[in-house]
């Protein structure tokens, strides 16, 4: 499929579902580019916290994505990336999931 000089190669095994494959590919691409933009914004103003508008802050996240599960959340109204007030149920585009000790050990290896 080609549009404006760009093309996405669909592997032969996904040829029957090419539209679905391309949609998933583009969703992943957009999500990755948004994460990179958010990371650049954080690094540019390392000492400056983002406003709710800049962070695309929403009052209610999902069961898997909310501030209480974020690495930058330090308790009620305490976030390293976004200005207060911060709700544990909220979510923003800077969300970075905390890893449990077990997950870290499994990823690195139990011996370490």
C-alpha positions as CSV (number, residue, x, y, z in Angstrom):
1,X,0.0,0.0,0.0
2,X,1.4,3.4,-1.0
3,X,0.3,6.9,-0.2
4,X,2.4,10.1,-0.7
5,X,5.6,8.1,-1.3
6,X,5.3,6.1,1.9
7,X,4.7,2.4,1.9
8,X,4.0,-0.3,4.5
9,X,5.0,-3.8,3.5
10,X,2.4,-6.4,4.6
11,X,4.0,-9.8,5.2
12,X,2.4,-12.5,3.0
13,X,0.9,-14.4,5.9
14,X,-1.1,-11.2,6.8
15,X,-2.2,-10.5,3.2
16,X,-5.8,-11.6,3.8
17,X,-6.1,-9.0,6.6
18,X,-3.9,-6.3,5.2
19,X,-6.2,-3.4,6.3
20,X,-6.2,-4.7,9.9
21,X,-2.4,-5.1,9.8
22,X,-1.8,-1.6,8.5
23,X,-4.2,-0.1,11.1
24,X,-2.4,-1.8,13.9
25,X,1.0,-0.8,12.5
26,X,-0.1,2.9,12.3
27,X,-1.6,2.8,15.8
28,X,1.7,1.5,17.2
29,X,3.6,4.2,15.2
30,X,1.4,7.0,16.5
31,X,1.7,5.7,20.1
32,X,5.5,5.6,19.8
33,X,5.7,9.1,18.3
34,X,3.5,10.5,21.1
35,X,5.7,8.8,23.7
36,X,8.8,10.3,22.1
37,X,7.3,13.7,22.0
38,X,6.3,13.5,25.7
39,X,9.8,12.3,26.6
40,X,11.4,15.2,24.7
41,X,9.1,17.7,26.4
42,X,10.0,16.3,29.8
43,X,13.8,16.4,29.0
44,X,13.6,19.9,27.6
45,X,12.1,21.3,30.8
46,X,13.6,18.8,33.3
47,X,13.0,21.1,36.3
48,X,9.7,22.4,35.0
49,X,6.5,20.3,35.6
50,X,3.9,20.1,32.8
51,X,0.5,21.7,33.2
52,X,-2.6,19.4,32.9
53,X,-3.2,20.7,29.4
54,X,0.4,19.9,28.2
55,X,0.3,16.5,29.8
56,X,-3.1,15.6,28.3
57,X,-4.3,14.9,31.9
58,X,-7.6,13.0,32.2
59,X,-9.5,12.5,35.5
60,X,-10.1,8.8,34.9
61,X,-7.6,6.3,33.5
62,X,-8.2,2.6,32.9
63,X,-7.7,-0.3,35.2
64,X,-4.1,-0.8,33.8
65,X,-3.2,2.9,33.2
66,X,-3.7,5.3,36.0
67,X,-1.5,7.5,38.2
68,X,-1.4,5.1,41.1
69,X,0.5,2.6,38.9
70,X,2.8,5.2,37.4
71,X,6.5,5.5,38.1
72,X,6.3,9.3,38.6
73,X,3.4,9.2,41.1
74,X,4.6,9.7,44.7
75,X,1.3,10.0,46.5
76,X,-1.7,12.2,46.5
77,X,-0.9,15.4,44.6
78,X,2.7,14.4,44.2
79,X,4.0,13.8,40.7
80,X,7.4,14.4,39.2
81,X,6.1,15.3,35.8
82,X,2.8,17.1,36.2
83,X,1.7,20.0,38.5
84,X,-0.8,19.3,41.3
85,X,-3.6,18.4,41.9
86,X,-3.0,14.8,40.9
87,X,-5.6,12.1,41.4
88,X,-4.6,8.4,41.8
89,X,-7.3,7.4,39.2
90,X,-6.2,10.0,36.6
91,X,-3.8,9.4,33.7
92,X,-1.7,11.5,31.4
93,X,0.5,11.0,28.3
94,X,3.7,10.8,30.5
95,X,2.4,7.5,32.1
96,X,5.2,5.0,32.7
97,X,4.2,1.8,34.5
98,X,6.0,0.9,37.7
99,X,7.8,-2.4,37.7
100,X,7.5,-4.7,40.7
101,X,10.6,-6.2,42.3
102,X,9.6,-9.6,40.9
103,X,9.3,-8.2,37.3
104,X,12.7,-6.5,37.5
105,X,14.3,-9.7,38.8
106,X,12.7,-11.7,36.1
107,X,13.8,-9.3,33.4
108,X,17.4,-9.0,34.7
109,X,17.8,-12.6,35.9
110,X,17.3,-13.9,39.4
111,X,21.0,-14.3,40.1
112,X,21.7,-10.5,40.1
